[in-house]
Amino acid sequence: MAGSEKAIEDYLKQRNITKEKDVEQLYLANKGLDEVANLGRYKFLRTLWLNGNRLRRVNFLNNNFHISELHLQDNQLVEITGAVGHLSCLRVLMLQNNQLTKLEKVVREFQKMLTLHTLNLFNNPVAQEPDYRIFVVNSIPSIQLLDRQEVSKKERDTARQIYDQEQEKIRETVAFGRRSEGPPTIYYSSSDKVHRSTSDTTDYGNSFLRDNPPYETMEDAINARRRKKSVTIYTSFDWSKLPVYEQRRQSDKPFDSPEIITHVYR
């Protein structure tokens, strides 16, 4: 603790800052610190550099709600649960080159950070977990730059397909409300179309329909054809038999693709 207090004192003295409310930045990188004194007195602190130290836990930011940029890379952090989740203004978070494990637990700490757009987690054990990048993209919708690589639209689409199955079931619905030409067996192909006689002008029919009888009026013929052609097809994927994302991540077994279900309405 004494080491961090001395480092803070020296930093503020170099910048002629005498009031705690005027402290918006603290540069404490590469000071050999293994502990840091509570920084709650600096209520307007926005940017904090603590990279390159020997920190194993973060327990000194309880009242620093205005922090928007936090550098904790190159430490020895083993967990961050309960440490930064309350920092709702955070936009940039550097955590690379630490010892963080249990991806779901780590990412859960970020889910209230609605403005977090830049995150580094590479060179941590969590970055080696299956579907690491897709899982993070799905869990933090605001993320734009992950591990120094821009998040692509393809990655967002893939994350939605894997983890947001209920919404994807709706999005993947195809042919809803589309008019169909009905079951193919009632139609003649162009090669075997029957040419009916047109000598009797009092009978009306549809030469495209197989075994279609003549009708007394044009209206009857039109209504008969409408009844046979008005078919609505609704096709969707059945996600109910697929495991949820936690089961997919924790199992080494392959899973089948969702079954396609087609409903036909007249």
ZATORFI-66667 format. One record per residue (C-alpha): z, x, y; residue in one letter. Coordinates in pm, whole numbers, plus 50000, padded with zeros to 5 digits. Example, Ala and Ser with C-alpha at 12.3 -4.5 7.8 and 13.67 -1.06 7.14 Angstrom:
2
507805123049550A/507145136749894S/
***
This chain:
266
500005000050000M/500945027750241A/497535043550189G/495675012250294S/497955006450595E/497275041850716K/493515037550664A/493545004950860I/495605020251140E/493215049551173D/490165026751173Y/491535004151449L/492685033751655K/489225049651648Q/487775017251788R/490535010852042N/491404977251883I/495004967451956T/495094930051880K/494864915951528E/492754886451646K/490054910851762D/489554925851417V/486254912751278E/485324942951063Q/487264967350848L/485684997950691Y/487935010650411L/485315024750176A/485835056549975N/489525060150063K/490805064649708G/492745031949729L/494155015549417D/495974988449615E/495434971449950V/498024955350175A/497634918350248N/494974913750515L/495944878250607G/497004888350958R/493354895251042Y/492384858651048K/488984864651212F/487904892050974L/484224886950883R/483034919150718T/485064940650481L/484034973050309W/486264983550019L/483614999449800N/484145033049632G/487875029349568N/489955024549250R/490824987849283L/491424968148964R/492264934649123R/491704916449450V/494884899749571N/494904906249944F/492474880450091L/494514848550065N/494134838650433N/490854854950529N/488744823550527F/486134836450773H/484854865450564I/481074863050523S/480324897850383E/482434915150120L/481734949149963H/483724955749644L/481194976249449Q/482035009149278D/485625000249194N/487414993348864Q/487724955548894L/488484938348563V/488674902748699E/488274882949019I/489624849148908T/491544833049193G/490624861549426A/487554850749627V/486864814549533G/488414801849857H/486034822650073L/483654793950142S/481904812350428C/480864841350206L/477164849450225R/476994884750082V/479104896649786L/478714931049632M/480414935249291L/478144959549109Q/479534989248915N/482814973548808N/484274962148475Q/483944924348501L/483724904848174T/483394868048072K/480404855748268L/481354819048286E/484794827548424K/483334851048684V/480624827248802V/483074798248824R/484764817449107E/481574814549317F/480794777649276Q/482414766349602K/480504792249803M/477754769549931L/476224796250156T/476304825949916L/472754839749916H/473144876249808T/475074886749498L/475194919049298N/476734919748951L/474644946248780F/476384974448591N/479124950848479N/479614939148118P/478834903448232V/475274914048315A/474674921347946Q/475504886247827E/472664863947694P/470714844647960D/472814861848227Y/470384858648514R/469284822948438I/472904812048401F/473854826648740V/470824810948911V/471734776948769N/475434780148859S/474884791149221I/472054770049372P/472234788049708S/471554822649560I/468394839249691Q/468854875749601L/470504884949271L/470964921249170D/468544932549443R/465804909949306Q/464614877949471E/465204846149272V/461824830749185S/460804794449156K/460034800448789K/463604811848729E/464974780748901R/462694758348693D/463734775648372T/467414772648461A/467004735648528R/465204729948199Q/467904747848000I/471094736948171Y/470354704848361D/469094685248063Q/469884650448193E/467854655348510Q/465104673148320E/464814643248088K/463874622448390I/461564648548542R/459694654348219E/458844617648175T/455074614948162V/452544586648181A/455084561448307F/453244530648427G/449814545248348R/447184520948227R/445924527847878S/442804517047700E/444934504347416G/444884513647049P/441674532746976P/440824512246666T/439734482146869I/437004502047043Y/433554512946938Y/432614548147017S/429464553847221S/427564563146903S/428264531046710D/428414505246988K/427114471646874V/424434456547090H/424984419547085R/422234394847150S/421964382247505T/419704353147422S/422534327947445D/423614329147807T/426364303147758T/428524326647548D/430554354847703Y/432084384247527G/432884421447549N/430574443847350S/433074472647375F/435654454847161L/435304454546784R/434964419846625D/435324403146962N/434274366246945P/432174349847216P/433934328747478Y/432874296847648E/433604308748001T/433644341648183M/437324336248274E/438314333247907D/436504365547824A/438184384048113I/441664371448021N/441184381347657A/440124416247753R/443024419647997R/445534411147726R/444124438147501K/443864465047769K/447184460747952S/449214487147772V/451954508047938T/452934540947778I/456304557247851Y/456814591947706T/459974612947733S/461834641447569F/464874633747356D/467514658647471W/470404641247296S/470174661746977K/470064695247154L/473264715147216P/474694718347565V/474254751047752Y/477624765247643E/476684760947277Q/473274776647338R/474794807347502R/477514812247241Q/475354807946931S/472894832646783D/470994805646592K/467624793346723P/467364757346837F/464504732846794D/462474719947085S/463284684747210P/461594656447023E/458904637047209I/459474599347211I/456644575947309T/457164538947387H/454184515347415V/454574482747604Y/452104454247640R/
***
